[in-house]
Amino acid sequence: MGVFSFHPRKTITTGEGGMITLNNAETTRHLRQLRDHGAKLSDLAREECGKPYEMAEFDELGFNYRMTDLQGALGRAQLKRLHHFIAERDRIARVYNEAFSEIDWLNTPPVPTEGNHGWQAYVLYVDPENCPKHRNEIMLKLAEKGIGTRPGTHAVHTLSYYRKKYGIQPSDFANSLSAANNSMAIPLHNMLTDDDVGYIVDAIKSIA
Ligand SMILES: *Cc1c(COP(=O)(O)O)cnc(C)c1O
């Protein structure tokens, strides 16, 4: 299965929701059933069967994970512009990569040689060995200049649910911990102007 999120911060969005792609008819049927409270007969099939009294059978418990038609319409309109959105993000990401390549305490995201990067986010790693300032201090400085940043990821094993369930220590997964503490996502979206990108680059370089 391929699983996609259409959360507002993604390349295309339906407000909330997502999509699963499959190439297996039986699993597809099963997921559609689970999406609709476990109903064996879809609303569409019920409408089309010509028997107004027909009701769905339920042979397992499901969920209400149905996407609304309005969200679906938004997603389909966005899908038409997907290549444009990705190209635009790619263009900005290249400007960032180039601008930050000379800062030795800042690691730019690796770009795979196979396929195209989707640039869901532009996440920098502030190398604690080389950087004179802590990541948080840099994020605060950028916030003062009106530049929004976020940590690039959660260290999932430090969240209390997993910590308690599996008895894990933060240091058990040192790289995840470091990624959570030292990563920084900077603005990357389709409303950024060249001036905005220049302003962000200058602000980060001025910290260097
Ligand atoms: C994608 C994403 C979400 C939402 O994911 P869902 O699977 O749609 O709930 C939330 N936060 C961040 C940082 C994300 O990148």
PDBQT file of the ligand as one rigid body, heavy atoms in Angstrom, charges set to zero:
ROOT
HETATM    1  C1  LIG A 301       1.850  14.942   7.827  1.00  0.00    +0.000 C 
HETATM    2  C2  LIG A 301       1.959  15.550   9.106  1.00  0.00    +0.000 A 
HETATM    3  C3  LIG A 301       0.864  15.543   9.988  1.00  0.00    +0.000 A 
HETATM    4  C4  LIG A 301      -0.460  14.891   9.673  1.00  0.00    +0.000 C 
HETATM    5  O1  LIG A 301      -0.366  13.535   9.329  1.00  0.00    +0.000 OA
HETATM    6  P1  LIG A 301      -1.692  12.681   9.196  1.00  0.00    +0.000 P 
HETATM    7  O2  LIG A 301      -1.214  11.282   8.946  1.00  0.00    +0.000 OA
HETATM    8  O3  LIG A 301      -2.471  13.256   8.041  1.00  0.00    +0.000 OA
HETATM    9  O4  LIG A 301      -2.422  12.827  10.485  1.00  0.00    +0.000 OA
HETATM   10  C5  LIG A 301       1.031  16.172  11.199  1.00  0.00    +0.000 A 
HETATM   11  N1  LIG A 301       2.186  16.767  11.541  1.00  0.00    +0.000 NA
HETATM   12  C6  LIG A 301       3.250  16.783  10.711  1.00  0.00    +0.000 A 
HETATM   13  C7  LIG A 301       4.518  17.457  11.150  1.00  0.00    +0.000 C 
HETATM   14  C8  LIG A 301       3.181  16.182   9.466  1.00  0.00    +0.000 A 
HETATM   15  O5  LIG A 301       4.243  16.235   8.639  1.00  0.00    +0.000 OA
ENDROOT
TORSDOF 0
